[in-house]
Amino acid sequence: MSKKVKAIQQLSDEEMRRRIKFTPDFKFVYSNHSRIASSFYDIRIFLGQSNITPVSEVTVEEEVCAIMSPEAAKAFAENLMGTILQYERSFGTLRNMADLKPSATK
């Protein structure tokens, strides 16, 4: 884990709230779909929603793309994995998405 990620994780919730500012156009996006693309210079993380139509077709609507340097993406991945491990310690092991079998509702 990088020194920067460790330093950020050690900040108190109050300190984080004091340091983080939201832009006027900040928005929350629900996502049950992600797609990742990369080049030598950056990594792109697309987030959106996957839906199943009544005729069992899967449709995906991508809503946002975060573009990061490979180093920033690695720090993001480490932070995300740490958060997931903490979640699992608190609430139990998560299911693997590949094991879930979606079915269309009628």
C-alpha positions as protocol buffer text, in pm:
chain_id: "A"
residue {
  index: 1
  type: MET
  ca { x: 0 y: 0 z: 0 }
}
residue {
  index: 2
  type: SER
  ca { x: 137 y: 342 z: -93 }
}
residue {
  index: 3
  type: LYS
  ca { x: 243 y: 598 z: 169 }
}
residue {
  index: 4
  type: LYS
  ca { x: -16 y: 843 z: 38 }
}
residue {
  index: 5
  type: VAL
  ca { x: -299 y: 590 z: 76 }
}
residue {
  index: 6
  type: LYS
  ca { x: -185 y: 504 z: 430 }
}
residue {
  index: 7
  type: ALA
  ca { x: -168 y: 873 z: 522 }
}
residue {
  index: 8
  type: ILE
  ca { x: -520 y: 934 z: 390 }
}
residue {
  index: 9
  type: GLN
  ca { x: -659 y: 628 z: 571 }
}
residue {
  index: 10
  type: GLN
  ca { x: -514 y: 754 z: 901 }
}
residue {
  index: 11
  type: LEU
  ca { x: -706 y: 1083 z: 885 }
}
residue {
  index: 12
  type: SER
  ca { x: -1005 y: 1107 z: 1119 }
}
residue {
  index: 13
  type: ASP
  ca { x: -1356 y: 1132 z: 971 }
}
residue {
  index: 14
  type: GLU
  ca { x: -1370 y: 1492 z: 1094 }
}
residue {
  index: 15
  type: GLU
  ca { x: -1038 y: 1577 z: 926 }
}
residue {
  index: 16
  type: MET
  ca { x: -1152 y: 1416 z: 600 }
}
residue {
  index: 17
  type: ARG
  ca { x: -1479 y: 1617 z: 604 }
}
residue {
  index: 18
  type: ARG
  ca { x: -1276 y: 1935 z: 660 }
}
residue {
  index: 19
  type: ARG
  ca { x: -1040 y: 1864 z: 369 }
}
residue {
  index: 20
  type: ILE
  ca { x: -1290 y: 1738 z: 111 }
}
residue {
  index: 21
  type: LYS
  ca { x: -1492 y: 1991 z: -86 }
}
residue {
  index: 22
  type: PHE
  ca { x: -1767 y: 1902 z: -332 }
}
residue {
  index: 23
  type: THR
  ca { x: -1794 y: 2087 z: -661 }
}
residue {
  index: 24
  type: PRO
  ca { x: -2130 y: 2253 z: -744 }
}
residue {
  index: 25
  type: ASP
  ca { x: -2203 y: 1984 z: -1008 }
}
residue {
  index: 26
  type: PHE
  ca { x: -2106 y: 1688 z: -784 }
}
residue {
  index: 27
  type: LYS
  ca { x: -2348 y: 1396 z: -818 }
}
residue {
  index: 28
  type: PHE
  ca { x: -2396 y: 1045 z: -686 }
}
residue {
  index: 29
  type: VAL
  ca { x: -2426 y: 762 z: -939 }
}
residue {
  index: 30
  type: TYR
  ca { x: -2563 y: 416 z: -858 }
}
residue {
  index: 31
  type: SER
  ca { x: -2375 y: 144 z: -1042 }
}
residue {
  index: 32
  type: ASN
  ca { x: -2416 y: -230 z: -1075 }
}
residue {
  index: 33
  type: HIS
  ca { x: -2193 y: -240 z: -1386 }
}
residue {
  index: 34
  type: SER
  ca { x: -1832 y: -147 z: -1441 }
}
residue {
  index: 35
  type: ARG
  ca { x: -1593 y: -168 z: -1731 }
}
residue {
  index: 36
  type: ILE
  ca { x: -1224 y: -87 z: -1728 }
}
residue {
  index: 37
  type: ALA
  ca { x: -1002 y: 16 z: -2019 }
}
residue {
  index: 38
  type: SER
  ca { x: -637 y: 114 z: -2012 }
}
residue {
  index: 39
  type: SER
  ca { x: -360 y: 265 z: -2217 }
}
residue {
  index: 40
  type: PHE
  ca { x: 1 y: 340 z: -2134 }
}
residue {
  index: 41
  type: TYR
  ca { x: -100 y: 682 z: -1998 }
}
residue {
  index: 42
  type: ASP
  ca { x: -429 y: 623 z: -1817 }
}
residue {
  index: 43
  type: ILE
  ca { x: -689 y: 385 z: -1683 }
}
residue {
  index: 44
  type: ARG
  ca { x: -1058 y: 450 z: -1746 }
}
residue {
  index: 45
  type: ILE
  ca { x: -1330 y: 317 z: -1518 }
}
residue {
  index: 46
  type: PHE
  ca { x: -1679 y: 326 z: -1671 }
}
residue {
  index: 47
  type: LEU
  ca { x: -1974 y: 297 z: -1433 }
}
residue {
  index: 48
  type: GLY
  ca { x: -2338 y: 241 z: -1519 }
}
residue {
  index: 49
  type: GLN
  ca { x: -2641 y: 23 z: -1477 }
}
residue {
  index: 50
  type: SER
  ca { x: -2713 y: -318 z: -1619 }
}
residue {
  index: 51
  type: ASN
  ca { x: -3079 y: -412 z: -1662 }
}
residue {
  index: 52
  type: ILE
  ca { x: -3264 y: -719 z: -1787 }
}
residue {
  index: 53
  type: THR
  ca { x: -3558 y: -655 z: -2019 }
}
residue {
  index: 54
  type: PRO
  ca { x: -3878 y: -862 z: -2010 }
}
residue {
  index: 55
  type: VAL
  ca { x: -3745 y: -1063 z: -2308 }
}
residue {
  index: 56
  type: SER
  ca { x: -3426 y: -1150 z: -2112 }
}
residue {
  index: 57
  type: GLU
  ca { x: -3200 y: -908 z: -2297 }
}
residue {
  index: 58
  type: VAL
  ca { x: -2931 y: -742 z: -2091 }
}
residue {
  index: 59
  type: THR
  ca { x: -2895 y: -371 z: -2151 }
}
residue {
  index: 60
  type: VAL
  ca { x: -2618 y: -152 z: -2011 }
}
residue {
  index: 61
  type: GLU
  ca { x: -2628 y: 225 z: -1972 }
}
residue {
  index: 62
  type: GLU
  ca { x: -2291 y: 372 z: -1881 }
}
residue {
  index: 63
  type: GLU
  ca { x: -2328 y: 702 z: -1692 }
}
residue {
  index: 64
  type: VAL
  ca { x: -1981 y: 816 z: -1597 }
}
residue {
  index: 65
  type: CYS
  ca { x: -1614 y: 749 z: -1669 }
}
residue {
  index: 66
  type: ALA
  ca { x: -1334 y: 820 z: -1420 }
}
residue {
  index: 67
  type: ILE
  ca { x: -997 y: 863 z: -1590 }
}
residue {
  index: 68
  type: MET
  ca { x: -686 y: 818 z: -1373 }
}
residue {
  index: 69
  type: SER
  ca { x: -315 y: 780 z: -1410 }
}
residue {
  index: 70
  type: PRO
  ca { x: -204 y: 419 z: -1351 }
}
residue {
  index: 71
  type: GLU
  ca { x: -52 y: 528 z: -1017 }
}
residue {
  index: 72
  type: ALA
  ca { x: -376 y: 694 z: -902 }
}
residue {
  index: 73
  type: ALA
  ca { x: -574 y: 390 z: -1017 }
}
residue {
  index: 74
  type: LYS
  ca { x: -346 y: 162 z: -813 }
}
residue {
  index: 75
  type: ALA
  ca { x: -398 y: 378 z: -502 }
}
residue {
  index: 76
  type: PHE
  ca { x: -774 y: 372 z: -571 }
}
residue {
  index: 77
  type: ALA
  ca { x: -769 y: -10 z: -602 }
}
residue {
  index: 78
  type: GLU
  ca { x: -577 y: -45 z: -274 }
}
residue {
  index: 79
  type: ASN
  ca { x: -817 y: 188 z: -95 }
}
residue {
  index: 80
  type: LEU
  ca { x: -1122 y: 10 z: -242 }
}
residue {
  index: 81
  type: MET
  ca { x: -989 y: -335 z: -146 }
}
residue {
  index: 82
  type: GLY
  ca { x: -916 y: -215 z: 208 }
}
residue {
  index: 83
  type: THR
  ca { x: -1272 y: -84 z: 237 }
}
residue {
  index: 84
  type: ILE
  ca { x: -1417 y: -412 z: 104 }
}
residue {
  index: 85
  type: LEU
  ca { x: -1210 y: -619 z: 351 }
}
residue {
  index: 86
  type: GLN
  ca { x: -1328 y: -396 z: 636 }
}
residue {
  index: 87
  type: TYR
  ca { x: -1689 y: -436 z: 516 }
}
residue {
  index: 88
  type: GLU
  ca { x: -1653 y: -816 z: 507 }
}
residue {
  index: 89
  type: ARG
  ca { x: -1507 y: -821 z: 859 }
}
residue {
  index: 90
  type: SER
  ca { x: -1811 y: -628 z: 979 }
}
residue {
  index: 91
  type: PHE
  ca { x: -2089 y: -789 z: 774 }
}
residue {
  index: 92
  type: GLY
  ca { x: -1961 y: -1118 z: 632 }
}
residue {
  index: 93
  type: THR
  ca { x: -1813 y: -1241 z: 306 }
}
residue {
  index: 94
  type: LEU
  ca { x: -1960 y: -1095 z: -10 }
}
residue {
  index: 95
  type: ARG
  ca { x: -2091 y: -1316 z: -289 }
}
residue {
  index: 96
  type: ASN
  ca { x: -1895 y: -1335 z: -614 }
}
residue {
  index: 97
  type: MET
  ca { x: -2084 y: -1154 z: -895 }
}
residue {
  index: 98
  type: ALA
  ca { x: -1983 y: -1429 z: -1141 }
}
residue {
  index: 99
  type: ASP
  ca { x: -2174 y: -1681 z: -925 }
}
residue {
  index: 100
  type: LEU
  ca { x: -2499 y: -1483 z: -932 }
}
residue {
  index: 101
  type: LYS
  ca { x: -2749 y: -1587 z: -1196 }
}
residue {
  index: 102
  type: PRO
  ca { x: -2985 y: -1297 z: -1283 }
}
residue {
  index: 103
  type: SER
  ca { x: -3331 y: -1385 z: -1406 }
}
residue {
  index: 104
  type: ALA
  ca { x: -3582 y: -1165 z: -1584 }
}
residue {
  index: 105
  type: THR
  ca { x: -3893 y: -1073 z: -1388 }
}
residue {
  index: 106
  type: LYS
  ca { x: -4229 y: -1133 z: -1549 }
}
